[in-house]
Amino acid sequence: MRRCIPIALALLLAGCAGFSAEKSLLVACQGYASTLTTLAGMRATERLDASEIATVDALRPALNTICLDGTWTNATTALDAVESAMFTLIQMEQSNE
């Protein structure tokens, strides 16, 4: 859970600090990268069940398109999508610590 707090805090601060949607999206995508790394470790140590793995696998394509490929037309819409998925991933991370 301690690893999640800085990521969640970064997401909250990104939205509250008056950053542009583009800057907030960069912060959210950095959080995605960090959370995905943690979840990959949890998967390798068999701490994720099949349903959780399926959820991660379902969320990754859209997040990768936004965060890795940089393919989005509206930063606010992209940010909303990343933040929504991130909350799901962070909850999963916390429940498996």
N, C-alpha and C positions, 0 to 999 in steps of 0.2 A: 504494500500500500504506500509505503514511503516514496517509491519511485513514481507513483501516479500523481502525487500531490504537486510536484513541480510542473508536470505537464498540464494538469488541470488548471493550475494557477496561471500558467503561461497563456492558456486559452482564454481564461477569464480576463486577464490583464490586457490581452490583445484587443478584446472587445471593448474594454472600458477605458483604455488609454487614449482613445481618439485616433488610433491608427487608421490609415486607409484600409479598405477591404483587401487590397493587394498585400499590404504588409501583414495584416492579420492572417491572411491565407498562408503566407510564408511561415508564420509562427505555428499555425495549425498543422501544416505539412511537416514541419520539423517534429512536432509532437507525434504525428502519425508514424514517422520513421522510427522514432524511439520506442513507441508502443509496439510496433510490428516486430522489432528486434526482440523485445521482451517476450512477446507471445510466441515467437519462433523458438525461443529457449524453453518456454513452458511446453510447447508441443514436443520438442525433442526429448524432454524428460517425462513425457506422457501425463502432464498435468492438465491438458485440455481434452475434453471428451469429443466424440464424433460430431455432435451438434455444434459445439463451439468452433471446431475446425471448419465446419461447413459455413458458419456465419462469417468467419474471417475470410474464407475463400470467396464468399459471395460479395463481400465489401471491397476486397482488394482491387478488382478491375477498375471500378469507378474512381477510387482513391488514387490508384496509380496513374490513371489518365490525367487527373487534376494535378497531383503532386509531383509525379515523376516526368510525365510527358509535357506538363504545362499547357494542356489542351483544355481551355475553357473560354467562354465568351463573356461571361459576366462574373466579375470577382465576388460580388455579394452572394450570388447563387452558388458559386463554387464553394465559398466559405461556409455557407449554410450546410451544404452537403457533407463537407469534411467534418465540421463540428458535430453534426448529427451522428455520423459513423464513428467518430472518435469517442463520443460518450458511450456508445455500445462497446467499443473495444476496451476502453478504460474500465468499465464495469466488469467486463470479463477478466481483465487482468487482476483487478482487486479481488474478485471472488476466488481466484486460484492461487493467491499468494500463500 
